[in-house]
Amino acid sequence: MAEKQAAGHMTMDEKNAELVITRTFHAPRELVFKVWTQAEHLSHWWGPKGFELNVARLDLRPGGVFHYSMKSADGFKMWGKFVYEEITAPEKIVFVNSFADPEGNTICSPFSDIWPLEVRNTLTLTESAGTTTLSLRGGPLRASEEERRAFVEGFESMKQGFGGTFDQLEAYLANA
């Protein structure tokens, strides 16, 4: 059971350049939604393993922004942001994710100048008997073919990153 839970299910829809992640958590949907939408919870699990998250701003509403920084153990710091497009509590969040500067402006990725500037994500949460299934579907927004290819080619890296992030979410939910 633990191996299946930790792995989840991740696929890449290459035709549409979309990453699709499905994972089940042993927690009620309202709690999973809460830890995705409140700064005091996000700071405990969002981001790659070994990074410290600092929430600069979280304004949960359509047009609102989640602006954050992530700092590695060796001091490397990068900024990111979500711009919320749709929020239907406790079942759906649509947001555009990008790298950012400390002021919250969208910037190019620190690791590739051909990475898509923005990625639209749709998070859906469904519940059955106290267990929540999370589905996250994301793909480049207004991207060139070269950027779309870079996104598809980055699948293994994203799989590792989201796997670690969702492992942290699972551990956090177990103690929430």
C-alpha positions as CSV (number, residue, x, y, z in Angstrom):
1,M,0.0,0.0,0.0
2,A,2.7,2.5,0.9
3,E,4.6,2.0,-2.4
4,K,1.5,2.6,-4.4
5,Q,0.6,5.7,-2.4
6,A,4.1,7.2,-2.6
7,A,4.4,6.7,-6.4
8,G,1.0,8.0,-7.4
9,H,0.4,8.2,-11.1
10,M,2.1,10.6,-13.4
11,T,1.9,10.8,-17.2
12,M,2.9,13.2,-19.9
13,D,0.4,14.0,-22.6
14,E,3.0,14.9,-25.3
15,K,0.4,15.9,-27.9
16,N,-0.9,18.6,-25.6
17,A,2.4,19.1,-23.7
18,E,0.6,18.4,-20.4
19,L,1.8,16.8,-17.2
20,V,-0.9,14.8,-15.5
21,I,-0.5,13.7,-11.8
22,T,-3.0,11.7,-9.8
23,R,-2.4,10.8,-6.2
24,T,-4.5,9.6,-3.3
25,F,-4.2,10.9,0.2
26,H,-5.7,9.5,3.4
27,A,-7.3,12.8,4.4
28,P,-10.6,14.5,3.9
29,R,-10.9,16.8,0.8
30,E,-11.6,19.9,3.0
31,L,-8.3,19.4,4.8
32,V,-6.3,18.8,1.5
33,F,-7.9,21.9,0.1
34,K,-7.0,23.9,3.2
35,V,-3.3,22.9,3.1
36,W,-3.2,24.0,-0.6
37,T,-4.7,27.4,0.2
38,Q,-3.3,28.7,3.5
39,A,0.2,30.1,3.9
40,E,0.7,28.5,7.4
41,H,0.2,25.1,5.8
42,L,2.0,25.6,2.4
43,S,5.2,26.6,4.1
44,H,5.5,23.1,5.6
45,W,5.2,21.0,2.4
46,W,5.2,23.0,-0.9
47,G,8.4,22.7,-3.0
48,P,11.3,20.4,-3.6
49,K,12.7,18.2,-0.7
50,G,15.4,20.1,1.2
51,F,14.1,23.6,0.4
52,E,12.7,26.0,2.9
53,L,9.6,27.9,1.7
54,N,8.8,31.5,2.6
55,V,5.4,32.8,1.7
56,A,5.7,36.5,0.7
57,R,2.0,36.9,-0.1
58,L,-1.1,34.7,-0.5
59,D,-4.3,36.3,-1.8
60,L,-6.7,33.4,-2.5
61,R,-9.2,34.7,-5.0
62,P,-9.4,34.9,-8.8
63,G,-6.7,37.3,-9.9
64,G,-5.0,36.9,-6.5
65,V,-1.4,35.8,-6.1
66,F,0.6,33.2,-4.1
67,H,4.2,34.7,-4.2
68,Y,6.9,32.6,-2.5
69,S,10.6,32.0,-2.3
70,M,12.4,28.6,-2.0
71,K,15.9,28.4,-0.4
72,S,18.1,25.3,-0.7
73,A,20.3,24.1,2.2
74,D,23.3,25.6,0.3
75,G,21.7,29.0,0.1
76,F,20.4,29.0,-3.5
77,K,17.2,31.0,-3.6
78,M,14.5,31.2,-6.3
79,W,11.1,32.8,-6.4
80,G,7.8,31.6,-7.9
81,K,4.2,32.6,-8.0
82,F,0.7,31.3,-8.8
83,V,-1.9,33.6,-10.2
84,Y,-5.3,32.2,-9.4
85,E,-7.8,32.0,-12.2
86,E,-10.6,29.9,-10.6
87,I,-11.3,28.7,-7.1
88,T,-14.2,26.4,-6.3
89,A,-13.8,25.3,-2.6
90,P,-13.1,22.5,-1.8
91,E,-12.8,20.9,-5.2
92,K,-10.9,22.9,-7.8
93,I,-8.2,25.5,-8.2
94,V,-7.0,26.8,-11.6
95,F,-3.7,28.8,-11.5
96,V,-0.9,29.9,-13.7
97,N,2.5,29.1,-12.2
98,S,5.7,30.9,-13.1
99,F,9.1,31.8,-11.8
100,A,9.3,35.3,-10.3
101,D,11.6,37.9,-8.9
102,P,11.4,39.2,-5.3
103,E,8.8,41.9,-6.4
104,G,6.5,39.2,-7.9
105,N,7.2,40.0,-11.6
106,T,7.2,36.9,-13.9
107,I,10.7,36.0,-15.1
108,C,12.4,33.3,-17.1
109,S,13.4,30.0,-15.4
110,P,16.7,30.1,-13.6
111,F,17.6,26.8,-15.2
112,S,16.6,27.2,-18.8
113,D,16.0,30.1,-21.1
114,I,13.6,27.9,-23.2
115,W,11.4,26.8,-20.3
116,P,7.8,28.0,-20.7
117,L,7.3,31.4,-19.0
118,E,3.9,30.3,-17.6
119,V,2.2,26.9,-16.9
120,R,-1.5,26.7,-16.4
121,N,-2.5,24.1,-13.8
122,T,-5.9,22.6,-12.9
123,L,-6.0,21.0,-9.5
124,T,-9.1,18.9,-8.7
125,L,-9.9,17.1,-5.5
126,T,-12.4,14.3,-5.1
127,E,-13.3,12.5,-1.9
128,S,-14.5,9.0,-1.2
129,A,-14.8,7.6,2.3
130,G,-12.4,10.1,3.8
131,T,-9.7,9.6,1.1
132,T,-9.0,12.3,-1.3
133,T,-7.8,11.9,-4.9
134,L,-5.8,14.8,-6.2
135,S,-5.4,15.4,-9.9
136,L,-3.1,18.0,-11.2
137,R,-3.0,18.7,-15.0
138,G,-0.6,21.4,-16.2
139,G,0.9,22.6,-19.4
140,P,2.6,25.6,-21.0
141,L,0.5,28.7,-21.7
142,R,1.2,30.8,-24.8
143,A,4.4,28.9,-25.4
144,S,6.5,28.4,-28.5
145,E,7.1,25.0,-30.0
146,E,10.6,25.1,-28.5
147,E,9.2,25.8,-25.0
148,R,6.6,23.1,-25.4
149,R,9.3,20.6,-26.3
150,A,11.4,21.7,-23.3
151,F,8.4,21.1,-21.1
152,V,7.9,17.6,-22.4
153,E,11.6,16.9,-22.2
154,G,11.6,18.0,-18.6
155,F,9.0,15.3,-17.6
156,E,11.4,13.1,-15.6
157,S,12.7,16.1,-13.6
158,M,9.1,17.3,-12.9
159,K,8.1,13.7,-12.0
160,Q,10.9,13.6,-9.4
161,G,10.1,17.2,-8.1
162,F,6.4,16.6,-7.8
163,G,6.9,13.2,-6.3
164,G,9.0,14.7,-3.5
165,T,6.6,17.6,-3.0
166,F,3.7,15.2,-2.7
167,D,5.6,12.9,-0.4
168,Q,6.0,16.0,1.9
169,L,2.3,16.7,1.5
170,E,1.4,13.2,2.5
171,A,3.6,13.4,5.6
172,Y,2.2,16.8,6.5
173,L,-1.4,15.6,6.1
174,A,-0.7,12.6,8.4
175,N,0.1,15.0,11.2
176,A,-2.4,17.8,10.4
